[in-house]
Amino acid sequence: MKRKHEQIRLQNLELLITEAGSAVKLARLVGTNSSYLSQLRNQMPTKKGTPRRVGDNLAVKLEHGMEKPVGWMDEPHQESPRQPPAATPETNAEPGPDIRGLRPLISWVQAGEWSKISECCYFPPYESELLPCPLTCSDETFVLRVRGSSMEPRFHEGDSIFVDPTVAAENGRFVVVQLEEPNEATFKQLVIEGDRQYLKALNPDWPNRIIEVNESATICGVVIFKGEAV
């Protein structure tokens, strides 16, 4: 029964996201952060290894923010049938560019403050530019410019990496990690052995190529695309 109850909440979360227009818009309406909603939708595991679930506090926030009756999140609902799109009148104008994939370029210091940024549900207006991502990515995806040579020969200084916080951080993936000190993020390959996690530099000449990370480290996201510098 408990599992069925959790599935109903996840299904209703999807209905609310559709109603609001996106996970980002829903997060703003109910006073939570969109990264957490994405983690729920993808059933990303907690530190104990169990899938994240829609807790009672969040359920109340969702009901209140979306003006639903108390207990709405725990009852199954059917999505309203969508109306067919209206016919588009003929025109000789070319469609404009699809800008849904534009993602903000931020600094490594800003990436190191990822937890604070994600709480805002959107990136603040200090990004220097927006870059198009050719792959499907979440609204939380951001871009970093590679610094140094620790990840050569796969990644070079000046390359652009697109980082998606909603993608599961699995063994062997390239990740951006927020450490306690210094207050900047680092970019390495994730190595998971049992319940222990390590960060690995690809450059064979790099000192201390492999370091262990503890529970204080926060994985900001997984690299989903690289744009090479020319």
C-alpha positions as CSV (number, residue, x, y, z in Angstrom):
1,M,0.0,0.0,0.0
2,K,2.8,2.4,0.8
3,R,4.4,1.9,-2.6
4,K,1.1,2.4,-4.4
5,H,0.6,5.6,-2.3
6,E,4.0,6.9,-3.4
7,Q,3.2,6.1,-7.1
8,I,0.0,8.1,-6.9
9,R,1.9,11.1,-5.6
10,L,4.4,10.8,-8.4
11,Q,1.6,10.6,-11.0
12,N,-0.1,13.6,-9.5
13,L,3.2,15.5,-9.5
14,E,3.4,14.9,-13.3
15,L,-0.2,16.3,-13.6
16,L,0.8,19.4,-11.7
17,I,3.9,20.0,-13.8
18,T,1.8,19.7,-17.0
19,E,-0.8,22.1,-15.5
20,A,1.9,24.6,-14.4
21,G,3.7,24.4,-17.8
22,S,7.1,23.1,-16.5
23,A,8.8,21.8,-13.4
24,V,10.5,25.2,-13.0
25,K,7.2,27.1,-13.1
26,L,5.6,24.6,-10.7
27,A,8.6,25.1,-8.3
28,R,8.1,28.8,-8.3
29,L,4.4,28.6,-7.7
30,V,4.7,26.2,-4.7
31,G,7.9,27.6,-3.1
32,T,10.3,24.7,-3.7
33,N,13.2,24.2,-6.1
34,S,12.9,22.6,-9.5
35,S,16.1,20.5,-9.1
36,Y,14.4,18.6,-6.2
37,L,11.3,18.1,-8.4
38,S,13.5,16.7,-11.1
39,Q,15.2,14.3,-8.7
40,L,11.8,13.1,-7.6
41,R,10.6,12.5,-11.2
42,N,13.8,10.6,-12.0
43,Q,13.6,8.6,-8.7
44,M,17.2,9.5,-7.9
45,P,18.4,7.7,-4.8
46,T,19.0,9.2,-1.4
47,K,22.2,8.7,0.5
48,K,20.6,5.5,1.9
49,G,20.1,4.2,-1.6
50,T,16.3,4.5,-1.5
51,P,14.4,6.4,-4.2
52,R,13.3,9.9,-3.4
53,R,9.6,10.3,-2.7
54,V,7.1,13.0,-2.4
55,G,6.9,13.6,1.3
56,D,4.0,15.0,3.3
57,N,5.4,18.5,3.6
58,L,6.0,18.8,-0.2
59,A,2.5,17.3,-0.9
60,V,0.9,20.0,1.2
61,K,3.0,22.7,-0.6
62,L,1.9,21.3,-4.0
63,E,-1.8,21.3,-3.0
64,H,-1.7,24.8,-1.5
65,G,0.4,26.3,-4.3
66,M,-1.8,24.9,-7.0
67,E,-5.1,25.5,-5.2
68,K,-6.0,21.9,-4.8
69,P,-8.1,20.5,-2.0
70,V,-6.4,18.9,1.0
71,G,-5.6,15.3,0.2
72,W,-5.6,15.8,-3.6
73,M,-2.0,14.4,-3.9
74,D,-3.1,11.1,-2.4
75,E,-6.1,10.5,-4.8
76,P,-5.7,9.2,-8.3
77,H,-6.7,11.7,-11.0
78,Q,-7.1,11.4,-14.7
79,E,-5.4,13.9,-17.0
80,S,-7.9,16.0,-18.9
81,P,-7.9,15.1,-22.6
82,R,-5.9,17.6,-24.6
83,Q,-7.6,19.5,-27.3
84,P,-6.2,19.1,-30.8
85,P,-4.1,22.1,-31.9
86,A,-5.9,24.8,-33.9
87,A,-5.2,24.9,-37.5
88,T,-2.3,27.2,-38.4
89,P,-3.0,29.7,-41.1
90,E,-0.7,29.6,-44.1
91,T,2.1,32.1,-44.0
92,N,5.3,32.7,-46.0
93,A,7.3,33.5,-42.9
94,E,10.1,31.1,-41.8
95,P,9.8,29.8,-38.2
96,G,12.2,31.4,-35.7
97,P,15.0,29.5,-34.1
98,D,14.1,27.0,-31.3
99,I,15.7,28.7,-28.2
100,R,14.5,26.1,-25.6
101,G,18.0,24.6,-25.5
102,L,19.8,27.9,-24.5
103,R,21.6,27.3,-21.2
104,P,23.6,29.8,-19.1
105,L,27.3,29.9,-19.0
106,I,28.4,30.4,-15.3
107,S,31.8,30.5,-13.5
108,W,33.3,27.8,-11.4
109,V,32.8,29.9,-8.3
110,Q,29.1,30.0,-9.1
111,A,29.1,26.3,-9.7
112,G,30.6,25.9,-6.3
113,E,27.6,27.7,-4.9
114,W,25.2,25.5,-6.8
115,S,23.1,24.6,-3.7
116,K,22.3,28.3,-3.2
117,I,21.6,28.8,-6.9
118,S,19.3,25.8,-7.1
119,E,17.2,27.1,-4.2
120,C,16.3,30.0,-6.4
121,C,14.6,27.7,-8.9
122,Y,16.4,29.6,-11.7
123,F,19.8,31.0,-12.5
124,P,20.2,34.7,-11.4
125,P,20.8,37.3,-14.1
126,Y,24.6,37.4,-13.8
127,E,25.3,34.8,-16.5
128,S,27.6,36.2,-19.2
129,E,25.9,34.5,-22.1
130,L,23.5,31.7,-23.2
131,L,24.7,28.7,-25.2
132,P,22.6,26.3,-27.2
133,C,22.6,22.7,-26.2
134,P,22.0,20.3,-29.1
135,L,20.7,17.5,-26.8
136,T,17.5,17.3,-24.8
137,C,18.3,18.6,-21.3
138,S,16.5,19.8,-18.2
139,D,15.7,23.4,-17.3
140,E,18.5,23.2,-14.6
141,T,21.3,22.5,-17.1
142,F,24.2,25.0,-17.0
143,V,27.5,25.4,-18.9
144,L,31.1,25.6,-17.7
145,R,34.3,26.3,-19.5
146,V,37.0,23.7,-18.8
147,R,40.1,25.1,-17.0
148,G,43.5,23.5,-16.8
149,S,44.7,20.1,-18.0
150,S,43.6,17.6,-15.4
151,M,41.0,16.0,-17.7
152,E,43.2,15.8,-20.8
153,P,43.2,14.2,-23.3
154,R,39.4,13.9,-23.3
155,F,38.7,17.5,-22.2
156,H,40.9,20.6,-23.0
157,E,41.1,24.1,-21.6
158,G,38.4,26.2,-23.1
159,D,36.0,23.4,-23.9
160,S,32.4,24.0,-23.0
161,I,30.7,21.3,-20.9
162,F,26.9,21.2,-20.4
163,V,26.0,19.9,-16.9
164,D,22.6,18.5,-16.1
165,P,21.8,18.2,-12.4
166,T,18.8,15.9,-13.0
167,V,20.9,13.1,-14.7
168,A,21.8,10.2,-12.4
169,A,25.5,10.2,-11.4
170,E,26.6,6.7,-12.2
171,N,30.0,5.0,-12.1
172,G,32.2,6.3,-14.9
173,R,30.2,9.5,-15.7
174,F,31.9,12.9,-15.7
175,V,30.6,15.0,-12.9
176,V,30.9,18.5,-11.5
177,V,31.2,18.3,-7.7
178,Q,30.8,20.9,-5.0
179,L,33.3,20.3,-2.2
180,E,33.5,21.9,1.2
181,E,36.8,23.6,0.5
182,P,37.6,25.5,-1.6
183,N,34.3,27.3,-2.4
184,E,34.6,26.2,-6.1
185,A,33.4,23.2,-8.0
186,T,35.7,20.6,-9.5
187,F,35.3,18.5,-12.6
188,K,36.3,14.9,-12.6
189,Q,35.3,11.3,-13.5
190,L,33.2,9.6,-10.9
191,V,34.3,6.2,-9.7
192,I,32.0,4.2,-7.4
193,E,33.2,1.1,-5.5
194,G,30.7,-0.3,-3.1
195,D,29.5,2.5,-0.9
196,R,32.6,4.6,-1.5
197,Q,33.0,7.3,-4.2
198,Y,36.1,8.7,-5.8
199,L,37.0,11.5,-8.2
200,K,39.5,10.7,-10.9
201,A,41.5,13.0,-13.1
202,L,42.1,11.6,-16.7
203,N,45.5,13.1,-17.2
204,P,48.0,10.4,-16.3
205,D,50.6,13.0,-15.2
206,W,48.2,14.8,-12.8
207,P,49.3,14.6,-9.1
208,N,46.8,12.9,-6.8
209,R,44.8,11.6,-9.7
210,I,42.2,9.8,-7.5
211,I,40.7,11.4,-4.4
212,E,37.9,10.0,-2.2
213,V,34.9,12.1,-1.5
214,N,32.8,12.0,1.6
215,E,29.1,12.8,2.3
216,S,29.8,16.5,2.5
217,A,30.5,16.6,-1.3
218,T,27.5,17.5,-3.5
219,I,27.3,16.3,-7.1
220,C,26.1,19.4,-9.0
221,G,25.4,17.5,-12.1
222,V,26.5,15.2,-14.9
223,V,28.2,16.3,-18.1
224,I,25.9,15.5,-21.0
225,F,27.7,17.3,-23.9
226,K,31.0,18.8,-24.7
227,G,31.7,21.6,-27.2
228,E,35.3,21.8,-28.2
229,A,37.3,25.0,-28.3
230,V,38.8,26.0,-31.7
